[in-house]
Amino acid sequence: MTVINNYKAVINTHSEKLPILYKSVLVGLLAGIIVAAYRLILTYTGEWSLEFYHKLHGNLLLIPLVFLVLGLAGYGVGILVSKYKMIRGSGIPQVSGVILGYFKHNWVSTLIAKFIGGIVSISAGLSLGREGPSIQIGACVAEGVGKRFGSSRTEKRILIASGASAGLAAAFNAPLAGAMFAVEEIFKYFSPIILLSTMASAITADFVTQIIFGMSPIFDFNLEGVIHFNHYWLLFLLGGLLGAAGAFYNYILLFTQKLYKKIPVLNTKSRLVVPFICAGIVGLYYPLALGSGNQIIGVLQATSSLKFLLILLVIKFIFSMISFGSGAPGGIFFPLLILGAIIGAIFGNFTINFLGVDPILFSNWIVLAMAGYFTAIVRAPITGILLLIEMTGSLSHLLPLAIVSIVAYIVADLLKSKPIYDSMLEKLIKERKFKADRRDNSRKITVENIVQHGSEAENKEVRHLDIPKGCLLIAVRRHGHDIIPHGYTKIRVQDYLVLLTSISNEVEVREALNKMTITK
């Protein structure tokens, strides 16, 4: 199929909305089907895995064989990760890197390898989530649709983001959170066409998964009662604790990844043997900490002892670091939400036993802590709030959710903790030693970004902008209209700067544009 010049795509932005929406619906349908299959397999294998570990105590002679199988499985997944480097970890930084032009890969092989690697790793009991692989699988599906039907490079990237939103929506039955994640975490700026496309894709994928899994929320909490204004000071305290805990999580996770690489006997292939063997040990002595953590939610009660909750938190945290730090193909969303839930249970237990708070509010503290912990780590507060609302099916705690998330965000930021996916993307770029593609300087693309409040470009004339060589500012999109700029055109907040450049200069231009338009 002939790909039109991207400049035409800029001029005809308004007339091209409907075709992108149609393609986004197709992406959502295909991604929903594949992610639903992925989720269904993990549901059955996860249940089988927990049951197997429980029965293993009565068959001690099988233990050496089990560890041998786990070691071989870990080495097999290590070979897969070594051959297909894009499947390492959650896959979310890789999706962002593809959209930004840093990485190139074969979407078919990445999809298949991620599907298989994720199932083996999570089924073995590693403390990983299904959402990261689901997002990357959805993005791979969208990349395939974009290569077949995409009319421009920009449209293809919007479709990839739509596939990512569909993956998250299908993983958690959370279409609003899926769409917001694409805007808040992947693109990091608002655009009507991006929002419409991601929403269309996410809703379609969610429709597919609801047919298969039903309409019940992921977490069935009994959220009774409302936190009284007299106790709102506890929200600020909880938010502060979660902000510090989230910063600690990010630091330890990045440290664990470095530690794995410093061990001489471990390489990319053998590294994954460690978490697989650890899964066997955890399965024998503390099976509650295995897997994503679904089974943990059921044991979090107001009557649970602080000692039990603290031990559970420590074991689940350490096992999560070992699992994800190894580079095993799996996500951190679900495990970190479970860690947040445990922190919330500890906080709720403390407030009930020592501050006289009504025990009926116990589940509320769990939900609030999940959102706050997610925000502190990922730094996507709106996504976190929407995710918990959709996963619990309750709107009664919206204001407390917002307060806890905002405070957690501020505290994590004050502690100089960078968003975890940004840190991982930076590491991936350095590791892969990215080099610009010089094969075809004649092919042109457009790169665009919105001017934020307080950015370098705000209220500057075009002639004073630090536009890199080898590109041209071809349009300033303001209130839905395209302005052909000249040297004295003044840039305003919320303008979209559209630059034309060659593919070989794409990464450099994107970095320069981000520096000009994003608030530091």
N, C-alpha and C positions, 0 to 999 in steps of 0.2 A: 504494500500500500504506500502511495506517495505521501510523504510528510511535508506539510506546508511550511513555508518560512515562518519562523516564530514571530517576526514583526507583524505579520498579518494576524496572528493570534492575539497580539496586543490590541491592534486597532479594532478587531471584531469581538472583543471580550464579551459584550452583552449578547450578541447573537449566538455565541458558542456555549451558553450556559446549559441549554436543554440537552444537547448531545452528550455533554459531560455527565449530566445527571442520569441519563439512560445507561451510560457505560458504568457509572457508579452502582446502579442497581444490579447490573450484571455481575460486577465485582462482589457485591454483598451476597448475592445468591450463591456464587461459586465458593467464595470464602466461607460462607455459613455452612455449606454442605461439608467441606473438607475439615473445618475446625470442629464441627459437630461430631464427625467421625473420630477425630483425634480425642475429643473430650469423652466420647462414649467408650473408646478403648481404654482410656486412662481410668474411667470409673470402674470398669470391671477388673482391670489388672491391679488397681489400687486396693480394692476390696480383697482380691485374692492374695495379694502380697501381705496385707495385715493379718489375714487368717492364717497364712502359711507360717509367718513368724511366731504367732501364738502357739501353733501346733508343734513348732520345732522344739519346744522345751520338753516334749514327751518323746522325742526321737534324737537323742544326743549323738547317736552314731552318724547322723546325717550332717552334723555341723561342719566337719572338715570339707565335705563335698559341697555344701552350700557356699562356703567361703571361696572354694576353688572356682565355682561357677560365677560368683560375684566378681572375683578378680579377673576372670576371662572376659566377663561382660564389660567391666570397666576398661580393660585394655582394648576391647573391640570398639567401644564408643570413642576411646582416645584416638584410635586409628581413623575413625570417621571424622573427628574434629580436626585431626592433623591434615587430612586430605581436603576437607571442606571447611576452611577456616571461618567462613561467614556464619557457621552455625554455633560457634562458641558462645556460651552464656545465654542471656535472655534473648538476644537478637534485636532488641529495641535500638541500641546505639548503631547497629549495622543498618537498620532501616533508615535512620536519620542520615547516616553517612552516604547511603545510596541516593537519597533525595537531594542531598547537598552536593553530590558529584564526586565524593571522595573515593567511593568503592564501586567496582564493577564485578559482576558475578553472573553465573548461569542460574537463573531463577528456578529452573526445573530441578537441578541437582541439589540446590540449597533447600528447596521445599521437601524433597524426598529424604535427604539426610537429616534435616531438622525434625521431621515427622518421626523417623525411626529412632534417632538419638534421644529425642525427648521422651518417647514412650519407654525405652529401655531404662533411661536414667530415673525417671519418676516412678516407674513400676518397681524398680529395685529398692525404692524407699528413700532416695535422696531427698533432702529438704529443699525442693524446688517447686515452682509453680507452673501451671499450664498456660498462663496468660502471655508470657514473653514469647514462647514458641508460637502461640496462636496469633499474636500480632505479626510475627515475621512470616508465618505461613500465609496469612491474609495479604501481606504486602507482596509476597512472591506471586500469589495468584493474580493480584492486580497488575504486577509488572508484566505478566504474560498477556493479560487482556490489553494493557497499554501498548505492548509491542505489536499486537495484532490489529487493534482498532484505534489507538491514540493518534490524533492528528497533529500533535506538536509535542515538543519535549516538556513544556510546562504542563500540558494536560496529562502526560504520562506520570509526572510527579504528583499531581493532585490525585490521580487514581491510586498510586502507591500509598499515599496517606489515607485514602478512603479504604483501601484494603487493610491497613493497620487498624483503623477504627472498627472495621467489620470484625477483625480478629478478636479485639478486646470485647466487643459487644457479644460475640458468640461465646466467648470463654466465661463471661460472668452474667449473661442476660442483662447487660447494662448499655443500651444504645446511646444514651445521653453522655455517659462517661466516655464511651468509645469515641464519639465525635469530638468531645471537648479535649480528650487526650491528644488527638491529632493536631488540634489548634494550639493547645497550651504547651505541649512537650515537643512535638515534631517540628511544626512550622514556627511556633513561638510568636505568631502575629495573626490578627483576625483578617479574614477576607470572606466576603459573602459567598463567593463561588466555592471556596474551600469548605466553609461551614455547610453549605447545602449538599455538596458532594459527599462529605464524610457522614452527614446525617442520613442521607439516602442509603448509603452503603451499610451503615450501622443498623438502621431500622430493618433493612432487608435481611441481614444476617441474624438479627435477633428474632425475627419472625420464623426463620428456618429452625433455629435452636429451640424456640418455644414449642414448635410442633413436636419435636423429639423429646424434650426434657420437661415440658409443661411450663406453667406460668408462675410457679412458686419461687419466691426469692431464694438466693443462695444461702443466706443466713436467716434462720427462722428464730429470731429473738422475740421474747415477750416484753416489748417495750411499754411498760405501764408507768404511769405517773409522769410528772414534768418537773424538771429541776427548778426549784423556787429561786427567786431573785436573791434571797438571803444567802444562797449557796453559790452564787455566780463567781465569787472570789476563788472558789475551787477550780473553776474552768481555767482561769488564768494560771493557777498553780499547775494544773494538769498540762496545759499547753507548754509551759516553761520546761517541765520535766520531759515531755515528749520531744521538744526541740533539742534539748541536750542529748537525749537518748538517740535521736535520729542522726545527729552529728557524730556521735560515738559509733553508730552502726556504719556510716559511710567510711569513717577513718579505718575501722577494723577490717571492713571488706576489702578496701584498697590495699591495706597492709597484708592481708592474707594472700591476695593475688601476687604481690611482690615476693612474699615468703615462699610460695610454691616454686617460683622461678629461681630462687636462690639455692634450693636443695639440689645438689649436683646429680644425684641418682635419678631425678625425675625429669622427664622430657614431656613434650606434648602428648605422646602416646601413653606413657606410663603414669602420668599425673592423675588421671581419672581413676586409677586403681584405688587410690587412697580413700576418696569418699565412698566408693562402693564397698570396700572392706569396713569402713566406719558404719555404713548402713547396716551391715550384718551385726556388728557389735551393739549398735543402738537397738536393733530389732530384737536381740536376745535379752538385753537388760532393761531397756526403757522404750518399748515399741510405741508408746504414746507420741514420741517426738518424730516418728517416721513420716515421710512424705510431705505433702503440702501443709497438712495440719487440720484437715476437716474434722477429724475425730476429737481434736482438742476443744473445739467450741462446746461440745456436749458436756465436758467435765468442768467447765468454768461456772462455779456456783458461788452464791453469797456465803455458803457454809464452808467453802474450801479453805484450808488453812494457808496462812501466809508462807509457811515453810514449803508446802507442796507447790505453791504457785511460783515461788522464787527458784526452786530446783528445776521446775519445768521450763521457766524462762531461760535459765543459764544453759541447760542442755540443748534446748531448741535453738538458741542463739549460736552456740558454738558449732552445732551440727550444720546450721544454715551457712555459716562462714566457710566451713570445710567443703560443703557441697558446691556452693556457688563460686567460691574462690578458685576452685579447680578448673573452671571453664566448662563444666558439664552443661550440655544444652538444656536449659530450663530457666524459668523466670524467678523473680524475687517478689513480685506483687503479693501473691497469696501467703508465702511464708512471713513476709514482713507485716501483713495484715494480722496474721495469727499472733506474731510477737506483740503487736500493738494491742491485740485483744487480751493477752496475758498481762501486759502492763496495766491495762484498764481494769482487769479483775483484781490485781494487787491494789490499785488505787481505790477501787470500790470497796474492797474488803477493809482497807484501812479507814476510810471515811465512815463506814457502817459501825465498825468496832470501837473506834476511838473518837469520832466526831459526832456520833449520834445521827448520821444521815439515814433516811428511810431505806431499808433493804430493798424496797420495791424498785429503787433507782439503779440497782446493781448492773443490769444489762445496758442501761444508758451510758454508764462510764466505759463499758467495753466498746460500744460503737464509737463514742467520742474519741477514745484513745486510738482506735484503728485509723480514723481519718487524720488525726493529728500526727501520728507516727508516719503515715504515708506521706503527708505534706512535708514533714521535716526531712525525709530522705529523698523523695523525688522532686520536691519543690513545685508541685502542681496542685495547689489548694482546691481549685474549682473541680478538677477531675476527682480528687479525693472525696470531696463533699458529695458530688453526684454519684460516685461509685458506691458509697455507703448508703445513700438514700435508696438507690436502685437495688442493692444487694440485700437490704433489710426490708424494703417495701414500706418505709415509714417516713413521714415528713414532719413528725411532731418535734424533732430535735434539730431543726435547721439552724436556728440562732445559736445554740450551744456548739453545734458542729463548726459554724463559721468562726466563733470566738476562739475555740481550741486550735483550729487549723491556722488562723492568722497569727496567734501567739507562738505556735510551734514554728511557723515559717520565720518569724522575726528572730526568735532565739537561735535557730539554726544558722540564719544569715549572720547574726552578730558573732557567732562562733567561727565564722569564716569557712563553713562547710559548704562546698559546692554541690549542686544537684548531682546525684549519683550517675545518671546517664550521661551528663555532660562530661564528667570525669572519665567515664569509660570510653566515650567517643574520642576524647583527646588521646587516651592511651592507645586506642586502636589505630588512630592516624599515625602516631609516632612509630608504632610497631610495624605497620605495613609499609613505612617509608614511602608515603604517597609521592608519586611523580605525575606531573601533568601529562595528559595525552597529547602528543605532538603530531600524531599521524595525519590529522586533517585540520589545518588552520582555516580552511575556507568555509567550514560549516559553522554557522552562527546560531547562537541561542540568546534568549533574554534572561536576565536575572533581575529580580525585583524584591523590594523590601519596603515596609512602612516606616515612616519617620516617627520616632517616639518622642514624648516629652523629655526635654533635657538632653537630647542627643546632640552630636556635633553639627549635624545638618540643619537643626531647627533654626529658622529665621535667617539662614544664610542665602546669599545669591549663588546661582550656579557657578559663576566664575570663581567663587571662593571655596568651592568644594574640592576635596582632595580625591578626585576621580583618577583611578589608576590608568596607566598607559595601555593602549590596545583595546579600549572599550569606548562606547559612546552612550551618553544619556539621551535616549530617544523619546522619552515621554515622562511626564509627571501626571499621574492619575489623581485627580482631586474631585471628591464628591461624585464619583462615577463618570467623570469626563476626562478625556485625555488632552493634556496641554503639551504642545510641541515647545520645548524649552529653548531659551536663549541665555546669554551670559548674565542678564539682569533679572531673570526669573527668580523670585524669592520663594524659597522652600518653606512650607508650613508643616506644622504637626499634623499627622494623619495623611500626608501625601504619600503616594506610592511612587518610588523612584524606579524607573525601568531602564536598565542598561543593556545594550547590545554588545556582545563580545563573541569571540571564537570559543569553541569547546575546549581548546587547549588552555585558555585563560580562565576557565569557569571558576575553579576553586579560589584563585587569587582574587578575582573580582568579588565573589561572595564574601570573602573575609574582609575586603576593603569596604564593601557596602554595609556589612554588619557593624564595622567600626564607626561608620558615619551615622548610622540610623538607630542603633540600639543604645539605650541609656546605660551608662556604666554603673 
